Amino acid sequence: MALDRAALLLLVLGLGLAGAQKTLEEVPLQPGFEARRVEGRWFTLRLAASHGDLVSPTDPLRLALHSIHVEDNGDVAFLLLWRGAGVCGGENVTVHPTELQGQYRGSFEGGRLRVRFVGTDYSSLILHVRFEDEDVTSLWVLLARGKLEDPQWLGKYLGFVGKFHLQEAPVFNVDGQCPPPR
């Protein structure tokens, strides 16, 4: 009886992991993606996540992607600025290319992350970030070089929000007045 129960739990876990992987495979990649063309300053226009507690409007922490930089070795570095409880700071997050063009992976304290450049015309950008720790969390971001939304890219982004049943969050762009990250 206990052996049957253990087998059932393994089956459920296996199906759950297969479902999580299928979701990642459903996320498209930009055909012909050129990392160097996304370098520079970006503004976050829209943000959505698969877990509502990550996008709570009552959370005092305000996080914003400031810019993207591509290293000579092909790594992509994201400069994130944050502000909360009277403190302002920055963090560099670097991800490494995978065998799939437009997909990158890296790690953070307690887990791994995968970044996919879903689509871009290099003026607008849809980015998918998958955090893998105790849970698997998807974060979708609509970015632009300026603060105006392009209706075509907004429509694409909202299509993903609906398809993946995401919860949107308020957006905060930090103006870069924080001290540089260490």
N, C-alpha and C positions, 0 to 999 in steps of 0.2 A: 504494500500500500504506500509506504513512504517512498519507495523507488519510483512508483507511478507518479506520485506528486512531484518529485524532483524532475522527472522527465517532462512533465507538463509545464513546470516553471521554466525549464530550459527552452522548451518550444515557444512559450510566450515571449521570453527574452529574445530569442532568435528572430521571431517575427517582428518584434518591436525594433530591433536593430536593423532588420531588412527594410522596414518601413521608413526609418530615419534615413537610411542610405538612398532609398528611392526618392525621397523628398529632395535630397541634395542633387541627385541626377536630374530631377525635373527643373532645377534652376539653370537657365541658359547661360552660355558664355558668349561674349562679344566676338563674332567672327573677325579674324584679322586684327585682333587687339594689339595695339602698340603702346606699351607702358610709358615710354618717354613722352607721349602726347598728353598724358593726364597729369604731368608734373605741374606744380604751381598751386595757387590759392583757389580754394573751393568754398562755397557757401552751402550749408545744409538747408534744403527747402522742405523736405518731408522726412519723417522717421516713423518706422513701424517695427513691432517685434512680435514674436510668437508667444511671449509671456508678458502679460499685462503689468506685472510688478516692476518690470524693467522700464516701462514708459509712463510711470505714474506722474501726473502733473503736480502732486504734492511732494515729490522728491526734491530736496533742496540742492542736490548736485546738478549742475548744468554742464553738460559735456558737448563739445563741438569739434568737428573735424576742421582744422585750419588749412592744412595743405598736404600735398603728396609729393614725395621726392623719390626718384629711382636711382639706386646705387649703380656703380659701374658693373657689379657682378649680377645685376638683374633683380636684386632684392628691392622691395617697395617699402618705403617708410612713410607712415602716416603721423603727422603732428596733431595730437589731440590737445585741446586746451579745455580746462575745467574751472568752474567757479562755484563755490558753495561756502556757506557760513562765514563770509568775509574773507575767504582765502581764494587765491587764484594760482593756478599752476599749469604745467604742461607735461606731456608724456609722449615719447616717441615709441611707436609700435612698428616693428619691422617684420615683414613676412617674406617668405622665400618662394620662388617659382616652383611649380610642380610640372609634371609631364603634360598637363593641359594648359594651352596658351590662354592667359587671362585668369587662371586660378593660382592662388598662393596659399601657403600654410605657415603657421608659426605657433608659438606657445605663449602662455601667460601663466601667472601663478595659479596653479590648481587645474590647468587644463590646456586644451589646444584650440586653435581657431583656424578657419579656412575663409579666405576672401575670394569672391568671384566678381569680376567686372562683367555685369550682366549685359549692359548695353551703353553705348556712348556715341555721341557725334563730336566729342572732345570739347563741347561747350556745356553739355548736360551729361549726367552720368548716373546710372542706377548701379548701386553697389549692394552685394549680399555678403553679410558676415555671419558665419556659423560658429558659435561658441560651443565647445564640447567639454563639459566638466561632469558633475553628477547628472545634469540634465543637458539636453541639446536645445539650444536657443538660436533662432534665426532673427537677424536684425537686417532690415531693408532700409536703404537710404537713397533719397533723390538729391543729387548735388547739382550745382550749376556754377558757372564762372561769375555770374552776377546774381542779384537777389530776385530776379523775375523768373517765374515759372513758364516754361515752354509748354503749351497745351498738349502737344504730341507726347512729350516725355512724361508729363503729369498723368496722361491717360495710360501709358504703359505701366508706370509705377502703381497707379490705382488698380490696374488689372492684377498685378501680383499681390497687392494687399487683399483683394477679394479672393483670389485663387487659393492663397495660403492661409486665409482666415486670421489675418494679423490685426493687431491693435495699434492704432496710431498714437503718437505722442506729440506734445508741444516741442517746438524746435527753438534752440537758442544758439546763436552764432556769437562766439566770444571774439572780441575785436582785436585780439593779439597784444593786449597791453599787459599780459602776464609775463613773469620772468621766464626766460628760456628754460627748457627742460635740461636736466643733468644727463 
